[in-house]
Amino acid sequence: MARSCHVVAIPYPGRGHVNPMMVLSRQLIACGIHVTFVVTEEWLGLINSAHPPHPPELNFMTIPNCIPSEHGRGKDHMGFIKAVYTKMAEPVEKLFDRLEPVPEAIIADTYLPWAVELANRKGIPICSLFTMSAAFFSVLLHFKRIPPPENPHLPVREKDELVEKYIPSVRSIKLSDVDTMYVASLELALQAASTARKAQCMLFTSFYELESCVIDSLRKDLNYPVYPIVPSVPHMLPPKAESRDHLTWLDTQPKNSVLYISLGSFLSVSQSQFEEIAMGIHASKVKFFWVARENLSLVQEYCGDSGLVVPWCDQLNVLRHPSVGGFLTHCGFNSTLETLFTGVPVLALPIFWDQVSNGRLLAYEWKIGFNLRDKRRKGGILSREDIKIVVEKLMDLENTETNEIRERALNWGRTACIAVQEGGSSFVSIRNFIGDFIN
């Protein structure tokens, strides 16, 4: 393939979206494609500080910081989303007016619906990249099929009813999980899913074996090519440099004895829930490795010296370590994929948006852990007692149920790794995408 082939990549400005687009761009470059990566000036600085040196073929172009800063955006989450939807389109279009050469194709995050309109106006083929599960996209795409809660004009529905009744390809997710989606940003997300129909194809950061039923259904619903390519797991990137202290400590722990804890980089749990988690972990006496970011001293105060607390780590390196036997996770889809790839069983503690359905899928569809959300008591709080019990159960290497979960997790890890190897489903999918859409 000629080096002159040119693609523009436009990620949504959030870490869980930029990272998959970055890995996808590296994969395209490895196939001989020149990529222009469009981000804000602030995000260029974040990328340069957080990633290995990028290949020279990856050309960065920036737009002004027309949206709120990544630092502290959680203080006004809706304001941030509205700015992304309304303020980025104009500077990106001005950037396109000076692009040389004109790109053969655009890959844009699904949550940037204005990018589809821009591409169609300019006559450039566009592919929509969805960085969450295919099941969650199907819920957004067919959201109107699902009866809303407490509607006096519709039959009464049970919260434990399965979404599968209304969207046959979506399994295990309950209506109670969908009810958490009724937030201020829902209408914008539904707009994005609807606009994705106007793209020319779609990429999912998933792999076919994981969501085959949903992907087959979406191929019929969208009536254009759908490619599950799983670029979110950076299997082709060199490991990031990090403190040897982290790995040295893990090296001293027995196999499968450490619970890795990370509740994401955004939308953390409440202070009261945080205290219950910390005290439950302490009471379990299980060794832990906790990425606590701003709460390092608090974790150490509550949990004592039974584990290691750090502000940051290369998560994939930690999950790969043989001493790690469980993952307490917020269920972001990147973390979900990483635990699947590494074969580590989970304690799912979803906080927001697609995380809730991911937690359900992890525990009940893929069956590689326990969903802590189901154990919430009055006020929606998980008690330290319940956390202690489930942590002890997951980390008990003599427990029959847990060992069955552990074996399923290892099987998913083998399946995922085969998918991205030469001849695997995702390897073939990305080659087909390049041949069909770019070349």
VEXDREN-2710 file (C-alpha; in Angstrom, 1 decimal):
% VEXDREN-2710
k/r/px/py/pz
1/MET/0.0/0.0/0.0
2/ALA/1.4/3.4/-1.0
3/ARG/2.6/5.8/1.8
4/SER/0.5/8.5/0.1
5/CYS/-2.7/7.0/1.4
6/HIS/-4.0/9.6/4.0
7/VAL/-6.5/9.2/6.8
8/VAL/-7.6/11.8/9.4
9/ALA/-8.4/10.5/12.9
10/ILE/-10.6/12.6/15.2
11/PRO/-11.0/11.2/18.7
12/TYR/-13.5/12.4/21.3
13/PRO/-11.4/14.4/23.8
14/GLY/-11.4/11.9/26.7
15/ARG/-8.7/9.4/27.8
16/GLY/-11.0/6.4/27.1
17/HIS/-11.5/7.6/23.6
18/VAL/-8.1/9.1/22.6
19/ASN/-6.2/5.9/23.7
20/PRO/-8.1/3.5/21.4
21/MET/-7.9/6.0/18.5
22/MET/-4.1/6.3/19.1
23/VAL/-3.6/2.5/19.0
24/LEU/-5.7/2.2/15.9
25/SER/-3.7/4.9/14.2
26/ARG/-0.5/3.0/15.0
27/GLN/-2.0/-0.1/13.5
28/LEU/-2.9/1.8/10.3
29/ILE/0.6/3.2/10.1
30/ALA/2.0/-0.3/10.4
31/CYS/0.0/-1.1/7.3
32/GLY/1.6/1.8/5.4
33/ILE/-1.1/4.5/5.9
34/HIS/-0.3/8.1/6.8
35/VAL/-2.5/9.4/9.6
36/THR/-3.3/12.9/10.7
37/PHE/-4.4/12.9/14.3
38/VAL/-6.6/15.9/15.2
39/VAL/-6.7/17.0/18.9
40/THR/-6.9/20.2/21.0
41/GLU/-3.6/21.9/22.0
42/GLU/-4.1/20.7/25.5
43/TRP/-4.6/17.1/24.4
44/LEU/-1.4/17.2/22.3
45/GLY/0.5/17.9/25.4
46/LEU/-1.2/15.1/27.3
47/ILE/-0.5/12.6/24.5
48/ASN/3.2/13.6/24.3
49/SER/3.6/13.1/28.0
50/ALA/1.7/9.8/28.3
51/HIS/2.6/7.8/25.2
52/PRO/5.8/6.2/23.8
53/PRO/7.3/8.3/21.0
54/HIS/4.9/8.3/18.1
55/PRO/6.0/7.2/14.6
56/PRO/7.0/10.0/12.2
57/GLU/4.2/9.0/9.9
58/LEU/1.7/10.1/12.6
59/ASN/1.1/13.8/12.0
60/PHE/-0.6/15.8/14.7
61/MET/-2.7/18.8/14.0
62/THR/-4.3/20.9/16.7
63/ILE/-7.3/23.0/17.1
64/PRO/-7.5/25.7/19.8
65/ASN/-8.6/24.8/23.4
66/CYS/-12.3/25.6/22.6
67/ILE/-13.6/23.1/25.2
68/PRO/-13.1/23.0/29.0
69/SER/-9.8/21.7/30.3
70/GLU/-9.4/17.9/30.8
71/HIS/-8.3/18.8/34.4
72/GLY/-11.4/19.1/36.5
73/ARG/-14.0/18.6/33.7
74/GLY/-16.0/16.4/36.0
75/LYS/-17.1/19.5/37.9
76/ASP/-19.4/20.3/35.0
77/HIS/-19.7/17.1/32.9
78/MET/-22.7/18.2/30.9
79/GLY/-21.1/21.5/30.1
80/PHE/-18.0/19.7/28.8
81/ILE/-20.2/17.4/26.6
82/LYS/-22.2/20.3/25.2
83/ALA/-18.9/22.1/24.3
84/VAL/-17.6/19.1/22.5
85/TYR/-20.9/18.9/20.5
86/THR/-21.1/22.6/19.6
87/LYS/-17.6/24.2/19.7
88/MET/-15.2/21.8/18.0
89/ALA/-16.9/21.5/14.6
90/GLU/-15.9/25.0/13.3
91/PRO/-12.2/24.9/14.2
92/VAL/-12.0/21.3/12.8
93/GLU/-13.6/22.4/9.5
94/LYS/-11.1/25.3/9.2
95/LEU/-8.3/22.8/9.8
96/PHE/-9.7/20.6/6.9
97/ASP/-9.6/23.7/4.6
98/ARG/-5.8/23.8/4.9
99/LEU/-5.1/20.0/4.9
100/GLU/-2.7/18.8/2.2
101/PRO/-3.3/16.3/0.7
102/VAL/-7.0/15.9/1.1
103/PRO/-7.6/12.7/3.0
104/GLU/-9.0/9.6/1.4
105/ALA/-11.0/8.9/4.6
106/ILE/-11.9/10.1/8.0
107/ILE/-12.2/8.0/11.2
108/ALA/-14.1/9.9/13.9
109/ASP/-15.4/9.0/17.3
110/THR/-19.1/8.2/17.3
111/TYR/-19.7/10.8/20.0
112/LEU/-18.7/13.5/17.5
113/PRO/-21.8/13.6/15.3
114/TRP/-20.8/16.8/13.6
115/ALA/-17.8/15.0/12.1
116/VAL/-20.2/12.8/10.0
117/GLU/-22.0/15.9/8.7
118/LEU/-18.6/17.6/8.0
119/ALA/-17.3/14.6/6.0
120/ASN/-20.6/14.2/4.0
121/ARG/-20.5/17.9/3.1
122/LYS/-16.9/17.6/1.9
123/GLY/-17.5/14.3/0.1
124/ILE/-15.0/12.4/2.2
125/PRO/-15.9/8.8/3.3
126/ILE/-16.2/8.6/7.1
127/CYS/-16.0/5.7/9.5
128/SER/-17.5/5.9/13.0
129/LEU/-15.3/4.5/15.8
130/PHE/-17.3/3.4/18.9
131/THR/-15.1/2.9/21.9
132/MET/-17.6/1.1/24.1
133/SER/-19.2/-2.3/23.8
134/ALA/-21.3/-3.1/20.7
135/ALA/-24.1/-4.1/23.1
136/PHE/-24.2/-0.6/24.5
137/PHE/-24.2/1.0/21.1
138/SER/-27.2/-1.3/20.2
139/VAL/-29.0/-0.1/23.2
140/LEU/-28.4/3.5/22.1
141/LEU/-29.4/2.8/18.5
142/HIS/-32.7/1.1/19.5
143/PHE/-33.4/3.1/22.7
144/LYS/-36.9/4.0/21.7
145/ARG/-37.9/0.3/21.7
146/ILE/-37.4/0.2/25.5
147/PRO/-40.3/1.4/27.6
148/PRO/-39.3/4.2/29.9
149/PRO/-39.6/3.8/33.6
150/GLU/-42.9/4.8/35.3
151/ASN/-44.8/5.7/32.2
152/PRO/-48.6/5.7/33.0
153/HIS/-49.4/5.2/29.3
154/LEU/-47.5/1.9/29.0
155/PRO/-47.8/-1.5/30.7
156/VAL/-45.9/-1.8/34.0
157/ARG/-42.5/-3.3/33.5
158/GLU/-40.2/-5.1/35.9
159/LYS/-36.8/-3.6/36.6
160/ASP/-35.3/-7.1/36.4
161/GLU/-36.7/-7.6/33.0
162/LEU/-34.1/-8.2/30.3
163/VAL/-33.4/-5.8/27.5
164/GLU/-33.3/-8.8/25.2
165/LYS/-37.1/-8.7/25.2
166/TYR/-36.9/-5.4/23.2
167/ILE/-33.5/-5.7/21.5
168/PRO/-33.1/-9.5/20.9
169/SER/-29.3/-9.4/20.3
170/VAL/-28.6/-7.7/23.6
171/ARG/-28.3/-10.3/26.3
172/SER/-27.9/-10.3/30.1
173/ILE/-28.4/-6.5/30.5
174/LYS/-31.5/-5.6/32.6
175/LEU/-33.9/-2.7/32.3
176/SER/-32.6/-1.5/35.7
177/ASP/-29.2/-1.0/34.0
178/VAL/-30.8/1.0/31.3
179/ASP/-32.6/3.1/33.8
180/THR/-29.3/4.6/34.9
181/MET/-28.9/6.1/31.4
182/TYR/-31.6/8.6/32.0
183/VAL/-29.2/11.5/32.6
184/ALA/-28.8/15.0/31.0
185/SER/-26.5/13.8/28.3
186/LEU/-28.7/11.0/27.0
187/GLU/-30.4/12.9/24.2
188/LEU/-27.0/14.0/22.8
189/ALA/-25.8/10.3/22.9
190/LEU/-28.9/9.2/21.1
191/GLN/-28.3/11.9/18.5
192/ALA/-24.7/10.6/18.1
193/ALA/-25.9/7.0/17.6
194/SER/-28.6/8.0/15.1
195/THR/-26.1/10.1/13.1
196/ALA/-23.7/7.2/12.9
197/ARG/-26.2/5.6/10.4
198/LYS/-25.0/8.3/8.0
199/ALA/-21.4/7.1/8.1
200/GLN/-20.1/4.7/5.5
201/CYS/-18.9/2.0/8.0
202/MET/-18.3/1.4/11.7
203/LEU/-15.5/0.2/13.9
204/PHE/-15.9/-1.3/17.3
205/THR/-13.2/-1.6/20.0
206/SER/-14.4/-5.2/20.6
207/PHE/-13.7/-8.6/19.1
208/TYR/-16.2/-10.8/17.3
209/GLU/-16.1/-13.7/19.6
210/LEU/-17.0/-11.5/22.6
211/GLU/-20.1/-10.0/21.0
212/SER/-20.9/-12.0/17.9
213/CYS/-24.7/-11.9/18.3
214/VAL/-24.8/-8.1/18.7
215/ILE/-22.3/-7.5/15.9
216/ASP/-24.2/-9.8/13.4
217/SER/-27.4/-7.9/14.3
218/LEU/-25.8/-4.5/13.9
219/ARG/-24.6/-5.4/10.5
220/LYS/-28.2/-5.9/9.4
221/ASP/-29.5/-2.9/11.3
222/LEU/-26.9/-0.4/9.9
223/ASN/-26.8/-1.9/6.4
224/TYR/-23.1/-1.0/6.0
225/PRO/-19.8/-2.8/7.0
226/VAL/-19.1/-3.3/10.7
227/TYR/-15.6/-4.2/11.8
228/PRO/-14.8/-5.4/15.3
229/ILE/-11.1/-4.6/15.6
230/VAL/-10.3/-4.3/19.3
231/PRO/-7.5/-1.6/19.1
232/SER/-8.2/-0.6/22.8
233/VAL/-5.7/-3.1/24.2
234/PRO/-2.3/-1.8/23.3
235/HIS/-0.9/-5.3/22.4
236/MET/1.4/-3.8/19.8
237/LEU/2.9/-1.0/22.0
238/PRO/6.1/-1.3/24.0
239/PRO/5.6/-1.3/27.8
240/LYS/5.6/2.2/29.4
241/ALA/8.5/2.9/31.8
242/GLU/7.4/2.9/35.4
243/SER/8.8/2.6/38.9
244/ARG/10.5/-0.7/39.4
245/ASP/9.2/-0.4/43.0
246/HIS/5.7/-1.4/41.8
247/LEU/6.8/-4.5/40.0
248/THR/9.4/-5.4/42.6
249/TRP/6.6/-5.4/45.3
250/LEU/4.4/-7.6/43.0
251/ASP/7.4/-9.9/42.4
252/THR/7.4/-10.7/46.2
253/GLN/3.8/-11.7/46.3
254/PRO/2.4/-15.3/45.8
255/LYS/0.6/-16.2/42.5
256/ASN/-3.0/-14.9/42.3
257/SER/-2.8/-13.3/45.8
258/VAL/-3.1/-9.6/45.0
259/LEU/-6.3/-7.7/44.3
260/TYR/-5.7/-4.9/41.8
261/ILE/-8.0/-1.9/42.5
262/SER/-8.6/1.0/40.0
263/LEU/-11.8/3.0/39.8
264/GLY/-10.9/4.9/36.7
265/SER/-9.6/8.4/35.9
266/PHE/-13.0/10.1/36.0
267/LEU/-16.3/10.1/37.9
268/SER/-15.0/8.5/41.1
269/VAL/-17.2/7.1/43.9
270/SER/-18.6/9.2/46.7
271/GLN/-16.6/9.7/49.9
272/SER/-18.9/7.5/51.9
273/GLN/-18.7/4.7/49.4
274/PHE/-14.9/5.1/49.2
275/GLU/-14.7/4.7/52.9
276/GLU/-16.8/1.5/52.8
277/ILE/-14.6/0.1/50.0
278/ALA/-11.4/0.9/51.9
279/MET/-12.6/-0.6/55.2
280/GLY/-14.0/-3.7/53.5
281/ILE/-10.7/-4.3/51.8
282/HIS/-8.9/-3.8/55.1
283/ALA/-11.2/-6.2/56.9
284/SER/-10.7/-8.9/54.2
285/LYS/-6.9/-8.9/54.9
286/VAL/-6.3/-9.5/51.2
287/LYS/-3.1/-8.1/49.7
288/PHE/-4.0/-5.2/47.3
289/PHE/-2.4/-3.0/44.7
290/TRP/-4.5/0.2/44.6
291/VAL/-4.3/3.1/42.1
292/ALA/-5.8/5.9/44.2
293/ARG/-4.7/9.0/42.4
294/GLU/-5.7/11.9/44.8
295/ASN/-6.6/9.7/47.7
296/LEU/-3.3/8.0/48.4
297/SER/-3.0/9.1/52.1
298/LEU/-6.6/8.2/52.8
299/VAL/-6.3/4.7/51.4
300/GLN/-3.1/4.1/53.4
301/GLU/-4.9/5.4/56.5
302/TYR/-7.9/3.1/56.1
303/CYS/-6.1/0.0/54.8
304/GLY/-2.8/0.1/56.7
305/ASP/0.2/-1.7/55.3
306/SER/-1.5/-4.7/53.8
307/GLY/-1.0/-3.5/50.2
308/LEU/0.7/-1.0/47.9
309/VAL/-0.9/2.4/47.0
310/VAL/0.2/4.3/43.9
311/PRO/-1.0/7.4/42.0
312/TRP/-0.5/5.8/38.6
313/CYS/0.7/2.6/36.9
314/ASP/0.7/0.9/33.5
315/GLN/-2.5/-1.1/34.1
316/LEU/-1.8/-3.7/31.5
317/ASN/1.6/-4.5/33.0
318/VAL/0.0/-4.9/36.4
319/LEU/-2.9/-7.1/35.2
320/ARG/-0.3/-9.3/33.4
321/HIS/1.7/-9.9/36.5
322/PRO/1.2/-13.5/37.9
323/SER/0.7/-12.3/41.5
324/VAL/-2.5/-10.4/40.5
325/GLY/-5.5/-12.7/41.0
326/GLY/-8.4/-10.2/40.8
327/PHE/-9.4/-6.7/39.6
328/LEU/-11.8/-4.4/41.4
329/THR/-12.8/-2.2/38.5
330/HIS/-15.2/0.7/37.6
331/CYS/-15.9/-1.3/34.3
332/GLY/-14.8/1.3/31.7
333/PHE/-14.6/-0.6/28.4
334/ASN/-10.9/-0.2/28.1
335/SER/-10.4/-1.7/31.5
336/THR/-13.0/-4.4/30.6
337/LEU/-11.0/-5.4/27.6
338/GLU/-7.7/-5.4/29.4
339/THR/-9.0/-7.7/32.1
340/LEU/-10.4/-10.0/29.4
341/PHE/-7.1/-10.1/27.5
342/THR/-5.1/-10.8/30.7
343/GLY/-7.6/-13.5/32.0
344/VAL/-8.1/-11.8/35.4
345/PRO/-11.4/-12.2/37.2
346/VAL/-13.3/-9.1/38.3
347/LEU/-15.2/-7.5/41.0
348/ALA/-17.4/-5.1/39.0
349/LEU/-18.2/-1.7/40.6
350/PRO/-19.7/0.3/37.8
351/ILE/-20.3/4.0/38.4
352/PHE/-21.8/5.6/35.4
353/TRP/-23.1/5.3/31.8
354/ASP/-21.9/2.2/29.9
355/GLN/-20.0/1.0/32.9
356/VAL/-23.3/-0.4/34.4
357/SER/-24.0/-2.6/31.4
358/ASN/-20.3/-3.6/31.2
359/GLY/-20.5/-4.8/34.8
360/ARG/-23.6/-6.8/34.0
361/LEU/-21.9/-8.4/30.9
362/LEU/-18.7/-9.2/32.9
363/ALA/-20.6/-11.0/35.6
364/TYR/-23.6/-12.6/33.8
365/GLU/-22.8/-12.8/30.1
366/TRP/-19.0/-13.5/30.1
367/LYS/-19.2/-14.9/33.7
368/ILE/-15.8/-13.9/34.8
369/GLY/-16.6/-12.2/38.2
370/PHE/-19.1/-10.8/40.6
371/ASN/-21.2/-7.6/40.1
372/LEU/-21.0/-5.6/43.3
373/ARG/-23.7/-3.2/42.1
374/ASP/-26.3/-6.0/42.8
375/LYS/-25.3/-6.0/46.5
376/ARG/-26.1/-2.3/47.2
377/ARG/-28.2/-1.6/50.2
378/LYS/-30.5/1.3/51.1
379/GLY/-29.2/4.6/49.7
380/GLY/-27.3/2.8/47.0
381/ILE/-24.2/2.1/49.2
382/LEU/-22.2/-1.1/49.3
383/SER/-21.4/-1.9/52.9
384/ARG/-17.9/-2.8/54.1
385/GLU/-19.3/-6.2/55.2
386/ASP/-20.5/-7.1/51.7
387/ILE/-17.3/-5.9/50.2
388/LYS/-15.3/-8.0/52.6
389/ILE/-17.3/-11.1/51.9
390/VAL/-17.1/-10.8/48.1
391/VAL/-13.4/-9.9/48.1
392/GLU/-12.6/-12.9/50.2
393/LYS/-14.6/-15.1/47.9
394/LEU/-12.9/-13.9/44.7
395/MET/-9.4/-14.3/46.1
396/ASP/-10.1/-17.7/47.7
397/LEU/-8.1/-20.1/45.6
398/GLU/-9.9/-23.1/47.2
399/ASN/-13.4/-21.9/46.3
400/THR/-15.0/-24.0/43.6
401/GLU/-17.2/-21.2/42.2
402/THR/-14.3/-18.8/42.1
403/ASN/-12.0/-21.4/40.4
404/GLU/-14.7/-21.9/37.7
405/ILE/-14.7/-18.1/37.2
406/ARG/-10.9/-18.0/37.1
407/GLU/-10.9/-20.8/34.4
408/ARG/-13.5/-18.9/32.3
409/ALA/-11.4/-15.7/32.6
410/LEU/-8.3/-17.6/31.3
411/ASN/-10.3/-19.0/28.4
412/TRP/-11.4/-15.5/27.4
413/GLY/-7.8/-14.3/27.6
414/ARG/-6.8/-17.1/25.2
415/THR/-9.7/-16.2/22.9
416/ALA/-8.9/-12.5/22.9
417/CYS/-5.2/-13.1/22.2
418/ILE/-6.0/-15.4/19.3
419/ALA/-8.4/-12.7/17.9
420/VAL/-5.6/-10.1/17.5
421/GLN/-2.9/-12.6/16.2
422/GLU/-2.3/-13.1/12.5
423/GLY/-5.4/-14.9/11.0
424/GLY/-7.5/-14.1/14.1
425/SER/-10.9/-12.4/13.8
426/SER/-9.7/-8.9/14.7
427/PHE/-6.6/-9.1/12.6
428/VAL/-8.6/-10.1/9.6
429/SER/-11.2/-7.4/10.4
430/ILE/-8.8/-4.6/10.4
431/ARG/-7.2/-5.8/7.1
432/ASN/-10.7/-6.0/5.6
433/PHE/-11.4/-2.5/6.8
434/ILE/-8.3/-1.1/5.2
435/GLY/-8.9/-3.0/1.9
436/ASP/-12.6/-2.1/1.7
437/PHE/-12.7/1.4/3.0
438/ILE/-9.2/3.1/2.7
439/ASN/-7.4/1.4/-0.1
END
